């Protein structure tokens, strides 16, 4: 029965491994996700909306043209003092064309244009932030699936190794060179390996589903990516993060928008000069007037004198908002510097950990070989072989976990410094 189970598990491990027909690189997965991710599609729509901020800001200061038309029905009866009676029926129609152009806005036009440009750039920074989050999510799903896939293969190999040790322990027990305790230990290790294998298979199913949801297509053969970074000093990393982190860029734009709003609030009482042109054509105004044409040109100066304290309150409000945005920007700067330092430390540590874990795996392989030879010579027991096999299994799992941590930390460093290529 155990042989049948082992064969079924081995077949399942082969089936669970990615197909060999296609190789999906991390860059392919990132590009696919950026093309189809619904969250990014939403942000693209928001970006298109934000681009309209510039024409909306300029619209009040561009020429305005309005056409109006009206018609009415009038029935008038009047008795004069001399007993004359007036009985009129008229159908007056009026058409007017109004043109308006702001000649002087007190600086409001330039401020409105500046704010529209900033709003568009702020939306672009928001888009870049979401894009970075999606890339990190794709990279995490990608390397996590690689980790789980290799875990399944390692656990399957461990299960076969412990199965062989169970057979060896039974054979030695039959010859009287092993104890029932050693056989029980071997069977317990096999059962533990079987449980870990089953858990890894479940994790692989979940990992594949997560990959497909994030990337947009099922995983094929995945390769460990090589992420090359130009940075050799943490100070260079911090400088690059300050220049390229989209979250910090957005905070700076928020501060600039608050400054522009403060300028706009300070100019609410500035005079406005408007040129107006109006032409009116009326028909059947009265029985005595068949048609009437009138043209007007006016120049209007508007200067608020008293607003009930609204202007001062809004100016003070804008000053406070500007101070708050400046403080928020400095907080984000500090957070970005700290995050860049942490990621740099993670990359450095992960590289050392991977090197140490690879040395651990090599040592565990040599130790297992020596203990197996020593067992043949009677120097080591079955328990020693089981322990050495278990140590090798854990060392192999530690290597792929360290590789995953290194790749993800490199991806994060490339994203925060703006040098990740995909």
C-alpha positions in Angstrom: 0.0 0.0 0.0 2.8 2.4 0.9 4.4 1.7 -2.6 1.2 2.6 -4.3 0.9 5.8 -2.3 4.5 6.7 -3.0 4.0 6.2 -6.8 0.8 8.3 -6.7 2.6 11.1 -4.8 5.5 11.0 -7.2 3.2 11.2 -10.2 1.4 14.1 -8.6 4.7 15.9 -8.1 5.5 15.5 -11.7 2.0 16.7 -12.7 2.2 19.6 -10.3 5.5 20.8 -11.8 5.2 23.5 -14.5 5.0 22.4 -18.1 8.1 22.5 -20.2 6.5 23.9 -23.3 6.9 27.6 -22.5 9.2 29.7 -20.4 7.6 32.7 -18.7 10.2 35.3 -17.5 9.4 37.7 -14.7 9.5 40.6 -17.2 6.8 38.8 -19.3 4.6 38.4 -16.3 5.0 42.1 -15.3 4.2 43.3 -18.8 1.2 41.1 -19.0 -0.1 42.2 -15.6 0.3 45.9 -16.5 -1.7 45.4 -19.7 -4.6 43.6 -18.1 -4.7 44.4 -14.4 -8.2 45.9 -13.6 -6.8 48.2 -10.9 -4.4 49.7 -13.4 -7.2 50.0 -16.0 -9.1 52.1 -13.4 -6.1 54.3 -12.8 -5.7 54.8 -16.6 -9.2 56.1 -16.7 -8.5 58.4 -13.7 -5.4 59.6 -15.6 -7.4 60.5 -18.7 -9.8 62.4 -16.4 -7.0 64.3 -14.8 -5.7 65.5 -18.1 -8.8 67.5 -18.5 -7.8 69.7 -15.5 -5.8 72.0 -17.8 -8.6 73.0 -20.3 -11.1 73.2 -17.3 -8.7 75.6 -15.5 -8.3 77.8 -18.6 -12.0 77.7 -19.8 -13.2 80.7 -17.6 -10.5 82.9 -19.1 -11.1 82.0 -22.7 -13.7 83.7 -25.0 -17.3 82.9 -24.0 -20.0 83.1 -26.6 -23.7 82.7 -25.8 -26.7 82.7 -28.1 -30.2 83.3 -26.6 -33.6 83.3 -28.3 -37.1 84.0 -26.8 -40.6 84.3 -28.0 -43.9 85.3 -26.4 -47.5 85.9 -27.0 -49.1 89.3 -25.9 -52.8 90.3 -25.9 -53.3 93.8 -24.6 -56.6 95.7 -24.0 -56.5 99.3 -22.6 -59.1 102.1 -22.2 -57.6 105.5 -22.2 -58.9 108.6 -20.4 -60.6 109.8 -23.6 -62.5 106.5 -23.8 -60.3 105.3 -26.7 -59.7 101.6 -26.6 -56.4 99.9 -27.5 -56.6 96.3 -28.4 -53.2 94.9 -29.4 -52.0 91.3 -30.1 -48.3 90.9 -30.6 -45.8 88.0 -30.9 -42.5 89.4 -29.9 -39.3 87.4 -30.7 -35.9 88.3 -29.4 -32.4 87.0 -30.4 -29.2 88.0 -28.6 -25.6 87.1 -29.1 -23.2 87.8 -26.1 -19.4 87.6 -26.3 -17.3 87.9 -23.2 -13.5 87.9 -22.7 -11.6 88.4 -19.5 -8.8 91.0 -20.2 -7.3 91.1 -16.7 -7.7 88.3 -14.1 -5.5 89.6 -11.3 -3.1 86.7 -11.9 -5.8 84.1 -11.4 -5.5 82.7 -14.9 -1.8 81.7 -14.4 -2.5 80.2 -11.0 -5.4 78.2 -12.4 -3.2 76.9 -15.3 -0.4 76.0 -12.8 -2.9 74.1 -10.7 -4.3 72.2 -13.6 -0.8 71.1 -14.7 0.0 70.0 -11.1 -3.2 68.0 -10.9 -2.3 66.2 -14.0 1.2 65.4 -12.7 -0.3 64.3 -9.4 -2.5 61.8 -11.2 0.6 60.5 -13.1 2.4 60.0 -9.8 -0.6 58.2 -8.4 -0.6 56.0 -11.5 3.1 55.3 -11.0 2.5 54.3 -7.4 -0.2 51.8 -8.3 2.0 50.5 -11.1 4.9 49.9 -8.7 2.6 48.1 -6.2 1.3 45.8 -9.0 4.9 45.1 -10.2 5.8 44.1 -6.6 2.7 42.0 -6.3 3.6 40.2 -9.6 7.2 39.6 -8.5 6.0 38.2 -5.2 3.5 35.9 -6.9 6.2 34.8 -9.4 9.0 33.9 -6.9 6.5 32.5 -4.4 5.3 30.1 -7.1 8.9 29.2 -7.9 9.6 28.6 -4.2 6.5 26.4 -3.8 7.2 24.5 -7.0 10.7 23.6 -5.9 9.5 22.8 -2.4 7.1 20.2 -3.9 10.0 18.6 -5.8 12.3 18.7 -2.7 9.6 17.2 -0.5 8.9 14.5 -3.1 12.6 13.6 -3.2 12.7 13.6 0.6 9.7 11.3 0.7 11.4 8.9 -1.6 14.6 9.0 0.4 12.8 8.3 3.7 10.9 5.5 1.9 14.2 3.9 1.0 15.3 4.2 4.6 12.2 2.5 5.8 13.0 -0.4 3.4 16.6 -0.5 4.7 15.4 -0.4 8.3 13.1 -3.4 7.7 15.8 -5.3 6.0 18.2 -4.6 8.9 15.6 -5.5 11.4 15.1 -8.9 9.6 18.8 -9.5 9.8 18.9 -8.4 13.5 21.2 -5.4 12.8 18.5 -2.7 13.5 15.9 -2.2 16.2 12.2 -1.6 16.0 12.8 1.9 17.4 14.9 2.7 14.3 12.2 1.3 12.0 9.6 3.3 13.8 11.8 6.4 13.5 12.1 5.8 9.8 8.4 5.3 9.3 7.7 8.5 11.3 10.0 10.5 9.1 8.3 9.1 6.0 4.9 10.0 7.4 6.1 13.5 8.2 7.6 13.9 4.7 4.3 12.7 3.2 2.4 15.3 5.2 4.8 18.1 4.2 4.4 17.0 0.5 0.6 17.1 0.8 0.8 20.6 2.3 3.2 21.7 -0.5 0.8 20.4 -3.1 -2.0 22.5 -1.6 0.2 25.5 -1.5 1.1 25.0 -5.1 -2.5 25.0 -6.2 -3.1 28.3 -4.2 0.1 29.8 -5.6 -0.9 29.0 -9.2 -4.3 30.5 -8.7 -2.7 33.6 -7.2 -0.3 33.9 -10.1 -3.1 33.6 -12.7 -5.2 36.2 -10.9 -2.3 38.7 -10.6 -0.7 38.1 -14.0 -3.7 37.2 -16.1 -2.6 33.9 -17.6 -1.6 30.5 -16.1 2.0 29.8 -15.2 4.1 27.7 -17.4 7.9 27.2 -16.8 9.2 29.9 -14.5 12.9 30.8 -14.2 14.7 32.4 -11.3 15.2 36.0 -12.5 18.5 37.8 -12.4 18.0 41.4 -11.1 21.1 43.5 -11.7 21.4 46.7 -9.7 24.0 49.5 -10.1 24.1 50.5 -6.5 27.1 49.9 -4.3 26.5 52.4 -1.6 23.5 53.1 0.6 23.8 56.9 0.2 23.4 56.5 -3.6 20.4 54.4 -3.0 18.8 57.0 -0.7 19.5 59.8 -3.3 18.0 57.7 -6.1 14.9 56.9 -4.0 14.4 60.6 -3.2 14.5 61.3 -7.0 12.4 58.4 -8.2 10.0 57.2 -5.6 6.4 58.0 -6.9 4.9 58.3 -3.5 7.4 61.0 -2.6 6.8 62.7 -5.9 3.1 62.7 -5.2 3.7 64.3 -1.7 5.8 67.0 -3.3 3.1 67.7 -5.8 0.5 67.9 -3.0 2.7 70.5 -1.3 3.0 72.5 -4.5 -0.8 72.3 -5.1 -1.3 73.6 -1.5 1.1 76.5 -2.2 -0.7 77.4 -5.4 -4.1 77.3 -3.6 -2.6 79.7 -1.0 -1.6 82.1 -3.8 -5.1 81.8 -5.3 -6.7 82.5 -1.9 -4.6 85.6 -1.6 -5.8 87.0 -4.9 -9.5 86.5 -4.4 -10.0 90.3 -4.0 -7.9 91.2 -7.0 -9.7 93.2 -9.7 -11.1 91.6 -12.8 -11.5 93.5 -16.1 -13.9 91.9 -18.7 -14.8 93.0 -22.2 -18.4 92.3 -23.3 -20.1 92.5 -26.7 -23.8 92.1 -27.1 -26.1 92.3 -30.1 -29.9 92.0 -29.8 -32.4 91.6 -32.6 -36.1 91.9 -31.7 -39.2 91.5 -33.9 -42.9 92.4 -33.3 -42.1 94.1 -30.0 -45.2 96.2 -30.3 -47.6 97.4 -33.1 -45.4 100.5 -33.5 -42.1 98.6 -33.6 -41.7 96.0 -36.3 -38.0 95.2 -35.6 -35.3 96.5 -33.3 -31.5 96.0 -33.5 -29.2 97.0 -30.7 -25.4 96.5 -30.3 -23.5 97.1 -27.0 -19.9 97.2 -26.0 -19.0 97.3 -22.3 -15.9 97.1 -20.2 -16.5 95.9 -16.7 -14.2 96.3 -13.7 -15.1 94.0 -10.8 -13.4 94.5 -7.4 -14.8 92.8 -4.3 -14.8 95.3 -1.4 -16.5 93.4 1.4 -17.0 89.6 1.6 -18.1 89.2 5.2 -14.7 87.8 6.2 -14.8 84.9 3.7 -11.7 86.0 1.8 -9.6 86.3 5.0 -10.9 83.0 6.3 -10.1 81.2 3.1 -6.7 82.7 2.9 -5.9 81.6 6.5 -7.3 78.2 5.7 -5.0 77.9 2.6 -2.0 79.0 4.7 -2.7 76.3 7.3 -3.2 73.6 4.5 0.1 74.7 2.9 1.9 74.2 6.2 0.3 70.8 6.7 1.2 69.6 3.3 4.8 70.7 3.8 5.1 68.8 7.0 3.5 65.7 5.3 6.0 66.0 2.5 8.9 66.0 5.0 7.4 62.9 6.7 7.2 61.1 3.4 10.8 62.0 2.6 11.9 60.5 5.9 9.8 57.4 5.3 11.3 56.9 1.9 14.8 57.4 3.2 14.2 54.8 5.9 12.6 52.4 3.5 15.5 52.7 1.0 17.9 52.1 3.8 16.0 49.0 5.0 15.7 47.5 1.5 19.4 48.1 1.0 20.1 46.3 4.2 17.7 43.5 3.2 19.5 43.0 -0.2 22.9 42.9 1.5 21.7 40.5 4.2 19.8 38.3 1.8 22.9 37.9 -0.4 25.0 36.8 2.6 22.2 34.5 3.8 21.9 32.8 0.4 25.7 32.2 0.3 25.6 30.8 3.8 22.6 28.5 3.1 24.3 27.2 -0.1 27.4 26.4 2.0 25.1 24.7 4.6 23.5 22.6 1.8 26.9 21.5 0.5 28.0 20.6 4.0 24.8 18.7 4.6 25.2 16.7 1.4 28.8 15.8 2.3 27.7 14.9 5.9 25.0 12.6 4.6 27.4 10.9 2.2 29.9 10.3 5.0 27.3 9.0 7.5 25.9 6.6 4.9 29.4 5.2 4.3 29.9 5.1 8.0 26.7 3.2 8.5 27.9 0.5 6.1 31.0 0.3 8.3 29.0 0.1 11.5 30.1 3.5 12.7 26.7 5.2 12.4 23.1 4.1 13.1 20.0 4.4 11.2 18.9 7.3 13.5 22.1 9.2 12.4 21.2 8.7 8.7 17.6 9.9 9.3 18.9 13.0 11.1 21.4 13.7 8.3 18.7 13.3 5.6 16.4 15.6 7.5 19.2 18.2 7.8 19.8 18.0 4.1 16.1 18.5 3.4 16.0 21.6 5.6 19.2 23.0 4.0 17.7 22.6 0.5 14.5 24.4 1.6 16.5 27.1 3.2 18.4 27.8 0.0 15.3 28.4 -2.1 13.8 30.5 0.6 17.0 32.6 0.8 16.9 32.9 -3.0 13.3 34.1 -2.9 14.1 36.7 -0.3 17.1 38.0 -2.3 15.1 38.3 -5.6 12.2 40.1 -3.9 14.5 42.5 -2.0 16.3 43.3 -5.3 13.0 43.9 -7.0 11.9 46.3 -4.3 15.2 48.1 -4.4 15.0 48.5 -8.2 11.4 49.8 -7.8 12.2 52.4 -5.2 15.2 53.7 -7.0 13.6 53.6 -10.5 16.1 51.3 -12.2 14.1 48.1 -12.5 13.9 47.1 -16.1 11.0 45.0 -17.4 
